[in-house]
């Protein structure tokens, strides 16, 4: 059993041994630094990737909370509509930033060249700015968007524009089945083009004013959904529960997690893949430290033999080896954290451009530029894991050092 004084001596000797062979110590510390930087910076990139994938999905269409007629989210039938509840009551709920009404229905958009099945979203132009980023995706044509006075104006994506062979100012026809089951066709003029970060969204979604959508579907004052924007996405659960308690009848209140379970599962999958990658890094760190510490023991073979011959306990020798490894671990962790935070501070502002993977990035719903960020939990977890790895890596060298026989060590050249 170590006494306090013994522990201090062991730590002091171990710390001094760190600087006895600067080249060897630099190799070990560098491996720890590289491993920690790769680990933490990979976490930061994945954090940025996951956040942008989630935020783009929420900001493009879902919102934080949505109120529908029961069954509408899975069916999108225009007849599953409702007369809107008092939005002022919803906005008075703690955590609610704003709300917007929409009319949504499936239709066919047609030009002289081609046709495409689409999801039409009839929006309240000014209120939509609060719950989604659709107007941020219009680019140079941002000043040309649907207004409350828009009649036959429609907003389509650039990819849909390319497929249909139409541009701004061109005509197209929207064919639909209205709330009475009657097939109807209406002419529209393309008012603007947008390009969101989500490829699948751009292929199928077009926008028009909510009044025009209500007119051509025969819904009157009815709507398909109310989108709620919260002050923070983490409030979605409590806000949804508060709305549901307002006696909304046959309406259902869904959070973004319920509407986008595939995104939640994708984030979990990416996290699992990241842990596998980190495990490989951990193993490489362990072997590097263990091999270097064994080399250090071989260099001090005679020294350790002399220590044992004068009565030094094996536990002391093992403790000194582990203390040296821990000292190297502390130095490596400190340098690694400093370097990582500098990298994250720079790239978190400028972003990392993945333009060469632009198509793949759009499939996942992220932009071409990722903004890494690191959390306190990431830093603590990485620090603890690396230090534990250092201790684990030193166990075998410490055991080997403790088992050295004085007579063998004295004859060792």
C-alpha positions in Angstrom: 0.0 0.0 0.0 1.5 3.4 -1.0 1.7 6.2 1.5 1.2 9.8 0.5 4.9 10.5 0.6 5.7 7.4 -1.5 3.2 8.5 -4.2 4.8 12.0 -4.4 8.2 10.4 -4.9 6.9 8.0 -7.6 5.2 10.8 -9.4 8.3 13.0 -9.2 10.6 10.3 -10.5 8.1 9.4 -13.3 7.8 13.1 -14.3 11.6 13.5 -14.4 11.9 10.4 -16.6 9.7 12.1 -19.1 12.5 14.5 -19.9 15.4 12.1 -19.7 15.1 11.0 -23.3 13.5 14.0 -25.1 13.4 12.3 -28.5 11.5 9.2 -27.2 9.2 11.4 -25.1 8.5 13.5 -28.2 7.5 10.5 -30.2 5.1 9.3 -27.5 3.6 12.7 -26.9 3.3 13.4 -30.6 1.4 10.1 -31.1 -1.0 11.2 -28.4 -1.4 14.7 -29.8 -2.0 13.4 -33.4 -4.5 10.8 -32.1 -6.3 13.3 -29.9 -6.5 16.0 -32.7 -7.8 13.5 -35.2 -10.3 12.2 -32.7 -11.6 15.6 -31.6 -11.5 17.2 -35.0 -13.4 14.3 -36.5 -16.0 14.8 -33.7 -16.2 18.5 -34.6 -16.8 17.8 -38.3 -19.4 15.2 -37.5 -21.1 17.6 -35.1 -21.2 20.2 -37.8 -22.5 17.7 -40.4 -25.2 16.4 -38.1 -26.3 19.9 -37.1 -26.5 21.1 -40.7 -28.4 18.0 -41.8 -30.9 18.5 -39.0 -31.2 22.2 -39.2 -31.6 22.2 -43.0 -34.4 19.6 -42.7 -36.2 21.6 -40.1 -35.7 25.0 -41.7 -36.5 23.9 -45.2 -40.0 22.3 -44.6 -40.7 20.6 -41.3 -40.5 23.3 -38.7 -40.2 22.3 -35.0 -43.8 21.3 -34.4 -46.6 20.7 -36.9 -50.4 20.6 -36.4 -52.3 18.4 -38.9 -55.6 16.6 -39.3 -55.0 13.0 -38.0 -53.6 10.9 -40.9 -52.6 13.9 -43.0 -48.8 13.5 -42.5 -48.8 10.1 -44.0 -51.5 10.6 -46.6 -51.3 14.3 -47.8 -54.9 14.1 -48.9 -56.3 17.5 -49.6 -59.6 16.6 -47.9 -57.8 16.1 -44.6 -58.0 19.8 -43.8 -59.2 21.9 -40.9 -60.3 25.5 -40.1 -57.2 27.0 -38.3 -57.3 27.3 -34.5 -56.5 30.6 -32.8 -52.8 31.2 -33.6 -52.6 33.8 -30.8 -53.3 31.1 -28.3 -50.5 29.0 -29.7 -48.1 31.9 -29.8 -48.7 32.6 -26.1 -47.2 29.2 -25.2 -43.8 29.4 -23.7 -41.1 28.5 -26.2 -43.1 29.4 -29.3 -41.4 32.0 -31.6 -44.0 32.1 -34.5 -46.5 30.1 -36.5 -47.5 29.9 -40.2 -50.4 28.2 -42.0 -50.0 26.1 -45.1 -52.1 24.3 -47.7 -50.4 21.2 -49.0 -51.6 18.9 -51.8 -50.1 16.5 -54.4 -50.4 17.6 -58.0 -48.8 17.3 -61.5 -46.9 20.2 -62.9 -46.5 20.2 -66.7 -44.7 22.2 -69.4 -44.5 21.8 -73.1 -41.4 19.6 -72.6 -42.2 17.4 -69.6 -44.3 16.8 -66.5 -43.5 15.9 -62.9 -45.5 14.8 -59.8 -45.0 17.4 -57.1 -46.1 18.5 -53.7 -47.6 22.0 -53.8 -47.2 24.1 -50.7 -49.5 27.1 -50.4 -47.8 29.5 -48.0 -48.4 32.8 -46.1 -45.4 34.7 -47.6 -44.5 36.9 -44.7 -45.2 34.3 -42.0 -43.3 31.6 -43.9 -40.1 33.6 -43.6 -40.2 32.9 -39.9 -40.7 29.2 -40.0 -38.6 28.3 -43.0 -35.6 29.4 -45.0 -37.2 29.0 -48.4 -36.5 32.6 -49.5 -32.8 32.3 -48.5 -32.6 29.7 -51.2 -33.8 31.9 -54.0 -30.3 33.5 -54.5 -30.1 36.4 -57.0 -33.9 36.3 -57.4 -34.5 36.8 -53.6 -36.3 40.1 -54.2 -38.7 38.3 -56.5 -40.9 36.1 -54.4 -44.5 35.2 -53.9 -46.5 37.9 -52.0 -49.9 38.1 -50.5 -51.2 39.7 -53.7 -49.7 36.9 -55.9 -52.4 35.3 -58.0 -51.0 32.9 -60.6 -47.3 33.1 -59.4 -45.4 29.9 -58.6 -42.0 29.2 -57.1 -40.1 26.1 -58.3 -36.6 24.6 -57.8 -33.8 25.0 -60.3 -33.6 21.2 -60.8 -37.3 21.1 -61.6 -36.9 24.1 -63.9 -34.2 22.3 -65.8 -36.3 19.1 -66.1 -39.4 21.0 -67.3 -37.4 23.3 -69.6 -38.9 26.5 -68.1 -37.6 29.6 -66.4 -38.7 32.8 -64.7 -41.6 34.3 -66.6 -42.5 31.1 -68.3 -45.9 29.4 -68.0 -46.7 26.0 -66.6 -49.9 24.0 -65.8 -50.7 22.5 -62.4 -53.2 19.6 -62.5 -54.8 18.4 -59.3 -57.8 16.7 -57.7 -59.7 19.2 -55.6 -61.5 18.6 -52.3 -64.6 17.5 -54.2 -62.7 14.9 -56.2 -62.9 17.0 -59.4 -59.8 17.0 -61.7 -58.7 20.5 -62.5 -55.9 22.3 -64.3 -54.6 25.8 -63.7 -52.0 27.9 -65.5 -49.2 29.6 -63.5 -46.3 31.8 -64.2 -42.9 30.9 -62.7 -42.0 33.8 -60.4 -38.7 32.6 -59.0 -36.3 29.7 -58.7 -34.9 28.2 -55.5 -32.2 25.7 -54.7 -32.2 24.2 -51.2 -29.5 22.0 -49.6 -31.8 19.0 -49.9 -31.9 17.3 -53.3 -35.0 15.2 -52.8 -36.9 18.3 -51.6 -36.0 20.3 -54.7 -37.3 17.5 -57.0 -40.8 17.5 -55.7 -41.8 20.8 -53.9 -43.3 23.9 -55.5 -44.7 27.0 -53.8 -47.7 29.3 -54.4 -49.7 31.7 -52.3 -52.0 30.2 -49.7 -55.0 32.1 -51.0 -54.5 30.7 -54.5 -54.0 27.2 -53.1 -57.2 27.4 -51.1 -59.0 28.7 -54.2 -58.0 25.9 -56.6 -58.5 23.1 -54.1 -61.9 24.4 -53.0 -60.9 24.5 -49.3 -62.2 27.9 -48.6 -60.7 29.1 -45.3 -59.4 25.6 -44.4 -55.7 24.7 -44.3 -53.6 21.6 -44.2 -51.2 22.4 -41.4 -49.9 24.9 -38.9 -46.1 25.0 -38.6 -44.7 26.2 -35.3 -41.2 27.6 -34.9 -39.8 27.3 -31.4 -37.2 29.5 -29.8 -35.0 26.3 -29.6 -35.6 22.9 -31.2 -35.2 21.3 -27.8 -38.5 23.0 -26.7 -40.4 21.1 -29.4 -41.6 18.3 -27.1 -42.9 20.6 -24.4 -44.5 23.0 -26.9 -46.2 20.0 -28.7 -47.5 18.8 -25.3 -48.9 22.2 -24.5 -50.6 22.5 -27.9 -52.1 19.0 -27.5 -53.5 20.1 -24.1 -55.6 22.8 -25.8 -58.3 20.3 -26.8 -57.4 20.3 -30.5 -60.0 17.6 -31.2 -59.2 15.4 -34.2 -55.9 17.2 -34.9 -52.5 15.6 -34.2 -49.4 17.5 -33.0 -46.1 16.2 -34.2 -42.5 17.2 -33.3 -39.6 17.3 -35.8 -38.4 14.0 -34.3 -41.7 12.3 -35.1 -41.8 13.8 -38.6 -38.2 13.0 -39.5 -37.3 9.7 -37.7 -34.9 8.9 -40.6 -32.8 11.9 -39.7 -32.6 10.9 -36.1 -31.6 7.4 -37.1 -29.0 8.7 -39.6 -27.4 10.8 -36.8 -27.3 7.7 -34.6 -25.7 5.7 -37.4 -23.1 8.3 -38.1 -22.3 8.5 -34.4 -21.8 4.7 -34.3 -19.5 4.8 -37.3 -17.5 7.6 -35.6 -17.1 5.5 -32.5 -15.7 2.6 -34.6 -13.3 5.0 -36.2 -12.2 6.4 -32.8 -11.7 2.8 -31.5 -9.2 2.2 -34.2 -7.4 5.4 -33.2 -7.4 4.4 -29.6 -5.9 1.0 -30.4 -3.1 2.6 -32.4 -2.3 5.0 -29.5 -2.2 2.1 -27.1 0.3 0.1 -29.2 2.5 3.2 -29.9 2.7 4.1 -26.2 3.3 0.4 -25.1 6.1 -0.1 -27.6 7.8 3.1 -26.7 7.6 2.4 -23.0 9.0 -1.1 -23.5 12.0 0.5 -25.4 12.5 2.9 -22.4 12.5 -0.1 -20.0 15.1 -1.9 -22.1 17.3 1.3 -22.1 17.1 1.3 -18.3 17.4 -2.4 -17.7 20.6 -2.1 -15.6 19.2 0.9 -13.8 16.0 -1.0 -12.8 18.1 -4.0 -11.8 20.2 -1.8 -9.5 17.0 -0.3 -8.0 15.7 -3.8 -7.2 19.0 -5.0 -5.8 19.0 -2.2 -3.2 15.5 -3.2 -2.1 13.2 -1.1 -4.3 9.8 -2.8 -4.3 8.4 -4.0 -7.7 5.2 -2.0 -7.1 7.4 1.2 -6.9 9.1 0.4 -10.2 5.7 -0.3 -11.9 4.4 2.9 -10.4 7.3 4.9 -11.8 6.7 3.5 -15.3 3.0 4.3 -15.1 3.7 7.8 -13.8 6.0 8.5 -16.7 3.3 7.3 -19.2 0.7 9.5 -17.4 3.1 12.5 -17.6 3.4 12.0 -21.3 -0.3 11.6 -21.6 -1.0 14.9 -19.8 1.4 16.7 -22.0 0.0 15.2 -25.1 -3.6 15.9 -24.1 -2.8 19.5 -23.3 -1.1 20.1 -26.6 -3.8 18.2 -28.5 -6.7 20.2 -27.0 -5.0 23.5 -27.7 -4.3 22.5 -31.4 -7.9 21.1 -31.8 -9.5 24.3 -30.4 -7.4 26.4 -32.7 -8.4 24.3 -35.7 -12.1 24.4 -34.7 -12.0 28.2 -34.1 -10.6 28.8 -37.6 -12.7 26.2 -39.5 -15.8 26.9 -37.5 -15.8 30.5 -38.9 -14.5 29.9 -42.4 -16.1 26.4 -42.8 -14.7 23.4 -44.7 -15.6 23.3 -48.3 -16.8 19.9 -49.6 -17.8 21.2 -53.0 -16.1 18.1 -54.6 -18.8 16.0 -52.8 -21.6 18.5 -53.5 -24.0 15.9 -54.9 -23.5 13.5 -52.0 -23.8 16.3 -49.5 -27.2 17.4 -51.1 -28.4 13.8 -50.8 -27.9 14.0 -47.1 -29.4 17.4 -46.8 -26.3 19.4 -45.9 -24.7 22.3 -47.6 -21.3 22.0 -49.4 -19.6 23.9 -46.5 -19.5 22.3 -43.1 -18.9 24.4 -39.9 -17.2 22.2 -37.3 -17.9 22.8 -33.6 -16.8 21.0 -30.4 -18.8 20.6 -27.2 -17.5 20.4 -23.6 -18.8 16.8 -23.5 -16.6 16.0 -26.5 -13.5 17.5 -24.9 -14.1 15.8 -21.5 -14.8 12.4 -23.2 -11.7 12.6 -25.4 -9.5 13.7 -22.5 -10.6 10.9 -20.2 -10.4 8.3 -22.9 -6.9 9.2 -24.0 -5.6 9.3 -20.4 -7.2 5.9 -19.8 -5.6 4.6 -22.9 -2.3 5.9 -21.7 -2.7 4.1 -18.4 -3.8 0.9 -20.1 -0.9 1.1 -22.5 1.6 1.4 -19.6 0.3 -1.7 -17.7 2.2 -4.3 -19.7 5.5 -2.3 -19.7 5.1 -1.6 -15.9 4.5 -5.3 -15.3 7.7 -6.2 -17.4 9.7 -3.7 -15.5 8.5 -5.0 -12.1 9.5 -8.6 -13.1 13.1 -7.8 -14.0 15.5 -9.9 -12.0 18.5 -8.0 -10.5 21.0 -10.7 -11.5 19.9 -10.6 -15.1 19.9 -6.8 -15.2 23.4 -6.5 -13.9 24.7 -8.8 -16.7 22.6 -6.9 -19.3 24.7 -4.9 -21.9 
